[in-house]
Amino acid sequence: PVPESTIQLRAVGGYMDGRVFPIDRNAITFGRNPSSTIRYPADTKGVSRIHCKLFWKNGTLMLMDMGSSYGTYIKGRGRLNREQAVAVKSGDVFYIGEKNNGFLIK
């Protein structure tokens, strides 16, 4: 596993393009809900109110779709099943709703 202190999330494309977010011990939630860690404007097409989350489980970074309408995708692996966490690692890219809303784990 990658040490938690050295891993980041870089937005690639879309509303968040170029922004960098630290990945620490706390879960990161994505969506239009005001309580989301990474919050999109209310009118963002393809992003659900509570879209997905990134979190640590037993030292492994996990990504889980929270029942979004447009889906969460991992590049090269396809759409995630709703509410089924999958392991992700540095170098993985995932998309929220559409390829324009991408994030690189690095």
Biotite code that builds the C-alpha atoms (Angstrom):
import biotite.structure as struc

atoms = struc.array([
    struc.Atom([0.000, 0.000, 0.000], chain_id="A", res_id=1, res_name="PRO", atom_name="CA", element="C"),
    struc.Atom([1.064, 3.582, -0.682], chain_id="A", res_id=2, res_name="VAL", atom_name="CA", element="C"),
    struc.Atom([1.703, 5.614, 2.483], chain_id="A", res_id=3, res_name="PRO", atom_name="CA", element="C"),
    struc.Atom([-1.351, 7.788, 3.060], chain_id="A", res_id=4, res_name="GLU", atom_name="CA", element="C"),
    struc.Atom([0.685, 10.983, 3.461], chain_id="A", res_id=5, res_name="SER", atom_name="CA", element="C"),
    struc.Atom([2.191, 10.847, -0.032], chain_id="A", res_id=6, res_name="THR", atom_name="CA", element="C"),
    struc.Atom([-0.890, 10.324, -2.190], chain_id="A", res_id=7, res_name="ILE", atom_name="CA", element="C"),
    struc.Atom([-2.938, 13.035, -3.901], chain_id="A", res_id=8, res_name="GLN", atom_name="CA", element="C"),
    struc.Atom([-5.863, 13.426, -6.205], chain_id="A", res_id=9, res_name="LEU", atom_name="CA", element="C"),
    struc.Atom([-5.503, 15.659, -9.295], chain_id="A", res_id=10, res_name="ARG", atom_name="CA", element="C"),
    struc.Atom([-8.582, 16.755, -11.215], chain_id="A", res_id=11, res_name="ALA", atom_name="CA", element="C"),
    struc.Atom([-8.252, 16.322, -14.980], chain_id="A", res_id=12, res_name="VAL", atom_name="CA", element="C"),
    struc.Atom([-10.936, 18.103, -16.997], chain_id="A", res_id=13, res_name="GLY", atom_name="CA", element="C"),
    struc.Atom([-14.295, 19.521, -16.103], chain_id="A", res_id=14, res_name="GLY", atom_name="CA", element="C"),
    struc.Atom([-15.199, 21.967, -13.353], chain_id="A", res_id=15, res_name="TYR", atom_name="CA", element="C"),
    struc.Atom([-12.362, 20.913, -11.011], chain_id="A", res_id=16, res_name="MET", atom_name="CA", element="C"),
    struc.Atom([-9.606, 20.792, -13.701], chain_id="A", res_id=17, res_name="ASP", atom_name="CA", element="C"),
    struc.Atom([-6.120, 21.309, -12.301], chain_id="A", res_id=18, res_name="GLY", atom_name="CA", element="C"),
    struc.Atom([-7.108, 21.298, -8.632], chain_id="A", res_id=19, res_name="ARG", atom_name="CA", element="C"),
    struc.Atom([-5.164, 19.006, -6.314], chain_id="A", res_id=20, res_name="VAL", atom_name="CA", element="C"),
    struc.Atom([-6.696, 17.426, -3.232], chain_id="A", res_id=21, res_name="PHE", atom_name="CA", element="C"),
    struc.Atom([-4.800, 15.594, -0.477], chain_id="A", res_id=22, res_name="PRO", atom_name="CA", element="C"),
    struc.Atom([-5.904, 12.055, 0.256], chain_id="A", res_id=23, res_name="ILE", atom_name="CA", element="C"),
    struc.Atom([-5.666, 11.587, 4.006], chain_id="A", res_id=24, res_name="ASP", atom_name="CA", element="C"),
    struc.Atom([-7.357, 9.303, 6.516], chain_id="A", res_id=25, res_name="ARG", atom_name="CA", element="C"),
    struc.Atom([-10.753, 10.932, 6.013], chain_id="A", res_id=26, res_name="ASN", atom_name="CA", element="C"),
    struc.Atom([-13.133, 9.774, 3.299], chain_id="A", res_id=27, res_name="ALA", atom_name="CA", element="C"),
    struc.Atom([-13.491, 12.098, 0.304], chain_id="A", res_id=28, res_name="ILE", atom_name="CA", element="C"),
    struc.Atom([-17.031, 12.423, -0.998], chain_id="A", res_id=29, res_name="THR", atom_name="CA", element="C"),
    struc.Atom([-17.902, 13.727, -4.467], chain_id="A", res_id=30, res_name="PHE", atom_name="CA", element="C"),
    struc.Atom([-21.179, 15.279, -5.570], chain_id="A", res_id=31, res_name="GLY", atom_name="CA", element="C"),
    struc.Atom([-23.470, 18.287, -5.677], chain_id="A", res_id=32, res_name="ARG", atom_name="CA", element="C"),
    struc.Atom([-24.548, 17.950, -2.035], chain_id="A", res_id=33, res_name="ASN", atom_name="CA", element="C"),
    struc.Atom([-23.286, 20.881, 0.095], chain_id="A", res_id=34, res_name="PRO", atom_name="CA", element="C"),
    struc.Atom([-21.717, 18.369, 2.512], chain_id="A", res_id=35, res_name="SER", atom_name="CA", element="C"),
    struc.Atom([-19.514, 16.813, -0.217], chain_id="A", res_id=36, res_name="SER", atom_name="CA", element="C"),
    struc.Atom([-15.751, 17.143, 0.220], chain_id="A", res_id=37, res_name="THR", atom_name="CA", element="C"),
    struc.Atom([-15.376, 17.780, -3.518], chain_id="A", res_id=38, res_name="ILE", atom_name="CA", element="C"),
    struc.Atom([-18.524, 19.729, -4.354], chain_id="A", res_id=39, res_name="ARG", atom_name="CA", element="C"),
    struc.Atom([-19.846, 20.444, -7.818], chain_id="A", res_id=40, res_name="TYR", atom_name="CA", element="C"),
    struc.Atom([-22.316, 23.237, -8.674], chain_id="A", res_id=41, res_name="PRO", atom_name="CA", element="C"),
    struc.Atom([-25.993, 22.237, -8.447], chain_id="A", res_id=42, res_name="ALA", atom_name="CA", element="C"),
    struc.Atom([-26.416, 22.369, -12.244], chain_id="A", res_id=43, res_name="ASP", atom_name="CA", element="C"),
    struc.Atom([-23.456, 20.110, -13.131], chain_id="A", res_id=44, res_name="THR", atom_name="CA", element="C"),
    struc.Atom([-24.687, 17.564, -15.680], chain_id="A", res_id=45, res_name="LYS", atom_name="CA", element="C"),
    struc.Atom([-23.842, 13.945, -14.898], chain_id="A", res_id=46, res_name="GLY", atom_name="CA", element="C"),
    struc.Atom([-22.891, 14.479, -11.237], chain_id="A", res_id=47, res_name="VAL", atom_name="CA", element="C"),
    struc.Atom([-25.326, 13.168, -8.621], chain_id="A", res_id=48, res_name="SER", atom_name="CA", element="C"),
    struc.Atom([-25.985, 14.858, -5.280], chain_id="A", res_id=49, res_name="ARG", atom_name="CA", element="C"),
    struc.Atom([-24.005, 12.086, -3.575], chain_id="A", res_id=50, res_name="ILE", atom_name="CA", element="C"),
    struc.Atom([-21.997, 10.539, -6.396], chain_id="A", res_id=51, res_name="HIS", atom_name="CA", element="C"),
    struc.Atom([-19.082, 8.488, -5.041], chain_id="A", res_id=52, res_name="CYS", atom_name="CA", element="C"),
    struc.Atom([-16.509, 8.318, -2.291], chain_id="A", res_id=53, res_name="LYS", atom_name="CA", element="C"),
    struc.Atom([-12.822, 7.532, -1.900], chain_id="A", res_id=54, res_name="LEU", atom_name="CA", element="C"),
    struc.Atom([-11.726, 6.033, 1.420], chain_id="A", res_id=55, res_name="PHE", atom_name="CA", element="C"),
    struc.Atom([-9.137, 3.860, 3.151], chain_id="A", res_id=56, res_name="TRP", atom_name="CA", element="C"),
    struc.Atom([-9.950, 0.327, 4.269], chain_id="A", res_id=57, res_name="LYS", atom_name="CA", element="C"),
    struc.Atom([-7.261, -1.739, 5.976], chain_id="A", res_id=58, res_name="ASN", atom_name="CA", element="C"),
    struc.Atom([-4.498, 0.326, 4.340], chain_id="A", res_id=59, res_name="GLY", atom_name="CA", element="C"),
    struc.Atom([-5.981, 0.050, 0.834], chain_id="A", res_id=60, res_name="THR", atom_name="CA", element="C"),
    struc.Atom([-7.502, 3.006, -1.003], chain_id="A", res_id=61, res_name="LEU", atom_name="CA", element="C"),
    struc.Atom([-11.047, 2.201, -2.126], chain_id="A", res_id=62, res_name="MET", atom_name="CA", element="C"),
    struc.Atom([-13.494, 3.874, -4.516], chain_id="A", res_id=63, res_name="LEU", atom_name="CA", element="C"),
    struc.Atom([-17.249, 3.319, -4.287], chain_id="A", res_id=64, res_name="MET", atom_name="CA", element="C"),
    struc.Atom([-20.137, 4.618, -6.402], chain_id="A", res_id=65, res_name="ASP", atom_name="CA", element="C"),
    struc.Atom([-22.922, 5.772, -4.089], chain_id="A", res_id=66, res_name="MET", atom_name="CA", element="C"),
    struc.Atom([-25.800, 4.887, -6.426], chain_id="A", res_id=67, res_name="GLY", atom_name="CA", element="C"),
    struc.Atom([-25.201, 7.730, -8.898], chain_id="A", res_id=68, res_name="SER", atom_name="CA", element="C"),
    struc.Atom([-27.365, 8.091, -12.004], chain_id="A", res_id=69, res_name="SER", atom_name="CA", element="C"),
    struc.Atom([-24.557, 8.532, -14.542], chain_id="A", res_id=70, res_name="TYR", atom_name="CA", element="C"),
    struc.Atom([-22.031, 6.200, -12.928], chain_id="A", res_id=71, res_name="GLY", atom_name="CA", element="C"),
    struc.Atom([-18.441, 6.215, -11.746], chain_id="A", res_id=72, res_name="THR", atom_name="CA", element="C"),
    struc.Atom([-15.824, 4.735, -14.079], chain_id="A", res_id=73, res_name="TYR", atom_name="CA", element="C"),
    struc.Atom([-12.215, 3.633, -13.683], chain_id="A", res_id=74, res_name="ILE", atom_name="CA", element="C"),
    struc.Atom([-10.156, 4.055, -16.849], chain_id="A", res_id=75, res_name="LYS", atom_name="CA", element="C"),
    struc.Atom([-9.493, 0.643, -18.357], chain_id="A", res_id=76, res_name="GLY", atom_name="CA", element="C"),
    struc.Atom([-11.850, -1.114, -15.917], chain_id="A", res_id=77, res_name="ARG", atom_name="CA", element="C"),
    struc.Atom([-15.260, 0.321, -16.768], chain_id="A", res_id=78, res_name="GLY", atom_name="CA", element="C"),
    struc.Atom([-18.263, 1.312, -14.694], chain_id="A", res_id=79, res_name="ARG", atom_name="CA", element="C"),
    struc.Atom([-18.361, 0.483, -11.008], chain_id="A", res_id=80, res_name="LEU", atom_name="CA", element="C"),
    struc.Atom([-21.243, -1.485, -9.563], chain_id="A", res_id=81, res_name="ASN", atom_name="CA", element="C"),
    struc.Atom([-23.369, 0.594, -7.220], chain_id="A", res_id=82, res_name="ARG", atom_name="CA", element="C"),
    struc.Atom([-22.210, 0.557, -3.600], chain_id="A", res_id=83, res_name="GLU", atom_name="CA", element="C"),
    struc.Atom([-19.461, -1.998, -4.244], chain_id="A", res_id=84, res_name="GLN", atom_name="CA", element="C"),
    struc.Atom([-16.039, -0.709, -3.184], chain_id="A", res_id=85, res_name="ALA", atom_name="CA", element="C"),
    struc.Atom([-13.063, -1.476, -5.414], chain_id="A", res_id=86, res_name="VAL", atom_name="CA", element="C"),
    struc.Atom([-9.365, -1.006, -4.694], chain_id="A", res_id=87, res_name="ALA", atom_name="CA", element="C"),
    struc.Atom([-7.600, 1.822, -6.534], chain_id="A", res_id=88, res_name="VAL", atom_name="CA", element="C"),
    struc.Atom([-3.946, 2.837, -6.553], chain_id="A", res_id=89, res_name="LYS", atom_name="CA", element="C"),
    struc.Atom([-1.555, 5.555, -7.605], chain_id="A", res_id=90, res_name="SER", atom_name="CA", element="C"),
    struc.Atom([-1.747, 5.976, -11.392], chain_id="A", res_id=91, res_name="GLY", atom_name="CA", element="C"),
    struc.Atom([-5.441, 5.088, -11.643], chain_id="A", res_id=92, res_name="ASP", atom_name="CA", element="C"),
    struc.Atom([-7.810, 7.563, -13.295], chain_id="A", res_id=93, res_name="VAL", atom_name="CA", element="C"),
    struc.Atom([-11.512, 7.587, -12.504], chain_id="A", res_id=94, res_name="PHE", atom_name="CA", element="C"),
    struc.Atom([-14.389, 9.555, -13.978], chain_id="A", res_id=95, res_name="TYR", atom_name="CA", element="C"),
    struc.Atom([-17.584, 10.896, -12.476], chain_id="A", res_id=96, res_name="ILE", atom_name="CA", element="C"),
    struc.Atom([-20.483, 10.697, -14.912], chain_id="A", res_id=97, res_name="GLY", atom_name="CA", element="C"),
    struc.Atom([-18.420, 11.521, -17.999], chain_id="A", res_id=98, res_name="GLU", atom_name="CA", element="C"),
    struc.Atom([-14.767, 11.505, -19.068], chain_id="A", res_id=99, res_name="LYS", atom_name="CA", element="C"),
    struc.Atom([-14.599, 15.278, -18.704], chain_id="A", res_id=100, res_name="ASN", atom_name="CA", element="C"),
    struc.Atom([-14.847, 14.933, -14.892], chain_id="A", res_id=101, res_name="ASN", atom_name="CA", element="C"),
    struc.Atom([-11.709, 12.902, -14.282], chain_id="A", res_id=102, res_name="GLY", atom_name="CA", element="C"),
    struc.Atom([-9.384, 12.422, -11.321], chain_id="A", res_id=103, res_name="PHE", atom_name="CA", element="C"),
    struc.Atom([-5.856, 11.004, -11.281], chain_id="A", res_id=104, res_name="LEU", atom_name="CA", element="C"),
    struc.Atom([-4.598, 9.303, -8.133], chain_id="A", res_id=105, res_name="ILE", atom_name="CA", element="C"),
    struc.Atom([-0.901, 10.102, -7.728], chain_id="A", res_id=106, res_name="LYS", atom_name="CA", element="C"),
])
